[in-house]
Amino acid sequence: MTTIFNRYNCDAIANTYSIVARDTKTGEMAVGVQSHWFSVGSVVSWGQSGIGVVATQSFVNKSFGLRGLDLLKQGKSPKEVINILLSDDEGREVRQVAILDNTGRVAVHTGLKCIKHAGHLEGNNFSVQANTMLSDKVWPSMADAFKKNKDLTLPERVIKSLEAAQSAGGDIRGKQSAALLVVAGQPQENQWDDPIIDIRVADHEEPLKELARLLKAFRAYEHMDNGDLAMEKGNIDKALEEYNTAREMFPDNLEMKYWTAISLANGNRMEEALVLFKEVFKKDTNWFTLTERLPEVGLLNLKETELEKILSLKY
């Protein structure tokens, strides 16, 4: 392994399949990837809101990620960026790299010495690329799936593309990790809010299934956040709508039930809150202990008689 790394000056052998894509409605950009390599998302996926995304794979030169984004910031096109990155790279023929900018322009390079089956396809606001695949049907299947699922939001659409790759044979070595990175079409006001989605499955028997599950969890917690915002504004009906949507997605999640109950109690909807408190406390009494601690930090603001109703539910 050390000999291979030295020979090609590579940071990791992330033989893989990936997609870079942009949503024309929202401007969001994404990288989706799956590989038989540990924590592929820490190697392949790079992006910055308002700038673009990069997927660097095969015998990976990780510097292509940050250097590629810096060159995009300077106004270079994706094609110009790739040409610059490869111009002094002795390992260019074992590299595979895809770049997409915030206007939807794409450029891809697949080196002549990438392990077959290897190739790529460029499309409207996306590209798919793969190497070390079981068959040459992988990247065409990815492209077809991405185009067919145009009614989905970008993250879900990217996962459909990855699933199509696996169905077409995927990585000849099998599967181990997967990742989804999403950045906004415009620069984020706060740098710490970038990327807007960064989900990584470092090591799993079914990485794509786990990636899809985690994305669903992310969506559910988005609804929880929306519910909290609605509650702060006094819109109880909107808050309940958001909370219930989240709980329908993960009906056994005690945290979602619990904080919904807290918000209902704070919003003078005690009878509805008590039903949820009872369900949660029955499953795990630690949530009861937590409830006792919330009034002193201002997260449960009730009259003493109302608080006693909740605490009377102890199992």
C-alpha positions in Angstrom: 0.0 0.0 0.0 2.8 2.4 0.9 4.4 1.8 -2.5 1.2 2.6 -4.3 0.8 5.9 -2.3 4.4 6.9 -3.0 4.2 6.0 -6.7 1.1 8.1 -7.4 1.5 10.7 -4.7 -2.0 10.0 -3.5 -3.7 10.6 -0.2 -6.2 7.6 -0.4 -7.3 4.9 -2.8 -10.9 5.9 -2.8 -12.1 3.9 -5.8 -15.7 4.8 -6.0 -18.7 6.2 -7.8 -20.1 9.7 -7.2 -22.3 12.4 -8.5 -22.0 16.2 -8.4 -25.2 18.0 -9.1 -27.1 21.3 -8.8 -30.8 22.1 -8.3 -31.9 24.7 -10.8 -34.7 25.8 -8.5 -32.9 26.3 -5.3 -29.3 26.7 -6.5 -28.2 24.0 -4.0 -25.2 21.9 -5.1 -24.4 18.4 -3.8 -21.8 15.6 -3.9 -23.0 12.1 -3.3 -20.6 9.1 -3.1 -20.4 5.5 -2.1 -17.2 3.3 -1.9 -15.5 0.3 -0.4 -13.3 2.6 1.5 -13.5 3.8 5.1 -15.1 7.2 5.6 -15.2 8.1 1.9 -16.9 11.4 2.7 -13.8 12.7 4.4 -11.8 12.1 1.2 -13.9 12.6 -1.9 -16.5 15.4 -1.1 -15.7 19.1 -1.0 -18.0 22.1 -1.4 -18.6 25.7 -0.5 -21.9 27.6 -0.7 -22.1 30.1 -3.5 -19.0 28.6 -5.1 -19.3 25.0 -6.1 -18.5 21.3 -5.3 -15.7 18.9 -6.1 -15.4 15.1 -6.1 -11.8 13.9 -6.1 -11.5 10.1 -6.3 -9.7 7.0 -7.6 -6.0 7.5 -6.5 -7.0 10.6 -4.6 -5.2 13.9 -4.5 -7.1 15.5 -1.6 -5.6 18.9 -2.4 -7.9 19.1 -5.5 -10.8 19.8 -3.1 -9.7 23.0 -1.5 -7.5 24.1 -4.5 -10.4 23.5 -6.8 -12.8 25.6 -4.8 -10.2 28.4 -4.5 -9.8 28.5 -8.3 -13.6 28.6 -8.7 -13.6 31.6 -6.4 -11.1 33.3 -8.6 -13.6 33.1 -11.5 -12.1 30.0 -13.3 -14.5 27.7 -15.1 -14.7 24.1 -13.9 -12.8 23.0 -17.1 -10.1 25.6 -16.4 -9.8 24.4 -12.8 -9.3 20.8 -13.8 -6.7 21.7 -16.4 -4.8 23.7 -13.8 -5.0 21.0 -11.2 -3.7 18.3 -13.6 -1.1 20.5 -15.2 1.7 19.6 -12.8 0.2 16.3 -11.4 2.4 13.3 -12.2 -0.5 11.1 -11.1 -3.0 12.6 -13.5 -3.7 9.4 -15.3 -4.9 7.6 -12.1 -7.0 10.6 -11.0 -10.7 11.0 -11.4 -12.1 14.4 -10.5 -15.5 16.2 -11.1 -16.2 19.9 -10.6 -19.5 21.8 -10.7 -19.9 25.5 -10.1 -22.8 27.7 -8.9 -24.0 28.3 -12.4 -24.3 24.5 -13.2 -21.2 24.2 -15.4 -19.5 20.9 -15.0 -16.1 19.3 -16.0 -14.8 15.8 -15.4 -11.5 14.0 -15.8 -11.1 10.3 -15.8 -7.4 9.2 -16.1 -6.5 6.6 -18.6 -5.1 4.4 -15.9 -8.1 4.4 -13.6 -9.1 0.9 -12.8 -11.8 -0.4 -15.1 -14.6 -0.2 -15.5 -14.2 3.6 -15.3 -15.9 6.5 -16.9 -18.1 9.5 -16.6 -21.1 11.3 -18.1 -21.8 15.0 -18.1 -25.4 16.2 -18.1 -27.4 19.4 -17.5 -26.3 20.7 -14.1 -24.7 17.3 -13.1 -22.1 14.7 -13.8 -21.6 11.1 -12.7 -18.3 9.4 -12.5 -17.0 6.0 -11.4 -14.0 3.7 -11.4 -13.3 0.1 -10.3 -16.9 -0.8 -11.1 -18.2 -4.2 -11.7 -19.6 -3.1 -15.1 -19.7 -0.2 -17.4 -23.4 0.2 -16.8 -22.9 2.0 -13.4 -22.5 5.6 -14.4 -25.1 5.5 -17.2 -27.6 4.1 -14.6 -26.7 6.9 -12.3 -27.4 9.5 -14.9 -30.7 8.0 -15.9 -31.9 7.8 -12.3 -30.9 11.5 -11.7 -32.8 12.6 -14.7 -35.9 10.5 -13.9 -36.2 11.8 -10.4 -36.4 15.5 -11.2 -39.4 16.0 -9.0 -37.5 15.1 -5.8 -35.4 17.6 -3.8 -31.7 17.5 -4.6 -30.5 15.4 -1.6 -33.1 12.7 -2.2 -32.5 12.8 -5.9 -28.7 12.3 -5.4 -29.4 9.2 -3.2 -31.6 7.8 -5.9 -28.7 8.1 -8.3 -26.3 6.3 -5.9 -28.9 3.5 -5.4 -29.1 3.1 -9.1 -25.3 2.7 -9.3 -25.4 -0.1 -6.7 -28.2 -1.8 -8.5 -26.1 -1.8 -11.6 -23.3 -3.6 -9.9 -21.5 -0.8 -8.1 -18.0 -1.1 -6.8 -16.4 -4.4 -7.7 -15.0 -4.7 -4.2 -18.4 -4.2 -2.5 -19.6 -1.4 -0.2 -18.4 0.2 3.0 -19.1 3.9 3.3 -21.2 6.7 1.8 -21.7 10.4 2.1 -23.9 13.3 1.1 -22.7 16.9 1.1 -25.0 19.8 0.2 -24.1 23.5 0.0 -26.3 26.5 -0.8 -26.4 28.3 -4.1 -25.5 31.6 -2.5 -22.8 32.3 0.1 -23.9 31.7 3.7 -24.1 34.7 5.9 -22.5 32.7 8.7 -19.6 30.5 7.7 -20.4 28.0 10.3 -23.7 27.2 8.6 -21.8 25.8 5.6 -22.4 23.1 4.4 -26.1 22.9 4.9 -26.1 19.1 4.9 -23.0 16.9 5.7 -24.0 13.3 6.4 -21.3 10.6 6.5 -21.6 6.9 6.9 -18.0 5.9 7.7 -18.4 2.1 8.0 -21.6 0.1 7.5 -22.8 -3.1 5.8 -25.5 -1.2 4.0 -24.1 2.4 3.7 -26.6 3.7 1.2 -29.6 2.5 3.3 -28.0 4.1 6.3 -27.4 7.3 4.4 -31.0 7.4 3.3 -32.1 6.8 6.9 -29.9 9.6 8.2 -31.2 12.0 5.6 -34.8 11.1 6.7 -33.8 11.8 10.3 -32.3 15.2 9.2 -35.6 16.0 7.5 -37.5 15.1 10.6 -35.4 17.3 12.8 -35.9 20.1 10.3 -39.6 19.8 11.1 -38.9 19.9 14.8 -36.9 23.1 14.4 -39.7 24.6 12.4 -42.1 23.6 15.1 -40.0 25.4 17.7 -39.9 28.5 15.6 -43.7 28.4 15.2 -44.1 27.9 19.0 -41.9 30.9 19.7 -44.1 33.0 17.5 -47.2 31.7 19.3 -48.5 29.8 16.3 -49.5 26.6 18.2 -51.4 25.0 15.2 -48.4 25.4 12.9 -46.0 24.1 15.6 -48.2 21.0 16.1 -48.3 20.4 12.4 -44.5 20.4 12.2 -44.1 18.3 15.3 -46.6 15.7 14.1 -44.9 15.5 10.7 -41.6 14.8 12.4 -43.1 12.2 14.8 -44.8 10.4 11.9 -41.5 10.0 10.2 -39.9 8.5 13.4 -42.8 7.4 15.6 -40.5 5.7 18.2 -38.2 8.7 18.7 -38.7 9.7 22.4 -36.8 13.0 21.9 -39.3 14.2 19.4 -42.2 13.3 21.6 -40.6 14.8 24.6 -39.8 18.2 23.2 -43.2 18.4 21.6 -44.7 17.8 25.0 -42.5 20.5 26.5 -43.6 23.0 23.9 -47.3 22.1 24.3 -47.0 22.5 28.0 -45.4 25.9 27.6 -48.1 26.8 25.1 -50.9 26.1 27.6 -51.9 22.9 25.8 -51.5 20.8 29.0 -53.9 18.0 28.2 -52.2 17.2 24.9 -48.8 17.5 26.6 -49.7 15.0 29.3 -50.5 12.3 26.9 -47.0 12.6 25.3 -45.3 12.9 28.7 -46.9 9.7 29.9 -45.8 7.8 26.8 -42.2 9.0 27.1 -41.8 8.5 30.9 -43.2 5.0 30.6 -40.4 4.2 28.1 -37.5 5.8 30.0 -37.7 7.5 33.4 -34.6 9.5 32.7 -36.8 11.9 30.8 -38.8 12.4 34.0 -35.6 13.4 35.8 -34.8 15.8 33.0 -38.2 17.4 33.3 -37.5 18.2 37.0 -34.4 20.1 35.9 -35.9 22.3 33.2 -37.8 24.9 35.3 -34.6 26.1 37.0 -33.1 27.0 33.5 -36.3 28.5 32.1 -37.2 25.8 29.6 -40.4 24.8 31.4 -42.4 27.8 32.5 -45.4 26.6 34.3 -47.5 27.4 37.4 -46.7 25.0 40.3 -50.0 23.3 39.9 -49.4 22.6 36.2 -45.9 21.3 36.9 -47.3 19.0 39.5 -49.6 17.4 36.9 -46.6 16.4 34.9 -44.5 15.2 37.8 -47.4 13.1 39.0 -46.9 10.9 36.0 -43.7 9.3 37.5 -43.5 5.6 37.0 
